Amino acid sequence: MKRVFLIFSLIISIFTINILMTTDVEAKSKRKKSSRKKISKIRKQSLQESLKKLEEYLPAYDVENHKFDNVQIRNIEFAHQSLFENDNLKLKLINNINDWLQTPYRRGGRSKNGIDCSNFTSMIVNLTFGVNFPSSPGAQTQSSHVEIIKNIDDLQFGDLIFFSGRNRNSKRIGHVGFYLGNGLFAHSSTGRGVIYTHISESYYTPRYRFGGRLSFTITEPLQAQVEK
């Protein structure tokens, strides 16, 4: 009788453990699904916010039809010999950036699965001009390959924009993006991935260091490839 009771107790225990394990697996699965839905919702909101900012601060660009208004684009002033005096390159830059919107941030990443700030600017330059542009070891390196523009008011469409990192008093460059005019820039944000941001947002204003104008001869063939 005692043996029967022990066997029965063992069966009950195993059955209970199986139920608990199944419940735990189901709970984890639900949490993962909920987390994925939450991330998807955040990314969708982030995309909508980015496109709204693009429409607000760069009205020459038709967000819905993915093209520039031929009249308004003429009102964007460019320095002599700017690479973006070419209308096709202006459009190509914006559309390439838009193609990467919502890509999450990943340090050292260089694909749609995740990309960091300097790899993002490098990738967009590569895709827009068909040339190699340095991405390693980071934004600090890129700042030595451009014509430095100190005053933010002198920045223009297509310039790179450089910031210090977490320590806003640091002289070292820790972040980079593309300046598009009227205070708007595109970048891969640590917390939100590839987005459009306005310079007036409190985090970035005190961290601004300088801009950089691309001024290279477009002859070097593209070797870097986008990861699949």
Secondary structure, DSSP 8 states (H G I E B T S, - for coil): -HHHHHHHHHHHHHHHHHHHHHHHHHHHHHHHHHHHHHHHHHHHHHHHHHHHHHHHH-TTEETTTTEE-TTGGGGS---TT-GGGSHHHHHHHHHHHHHHTT--B-TT-EETTEE-HHHHHHHHHHHHHSS----SS-HHHHGGGSEEE--GGG--TT-EEEEE-SSTT-SSEEEEEEEEETTEEEEEETTTEEEEEETTSTTTGGGEEEEEE----TTS--------
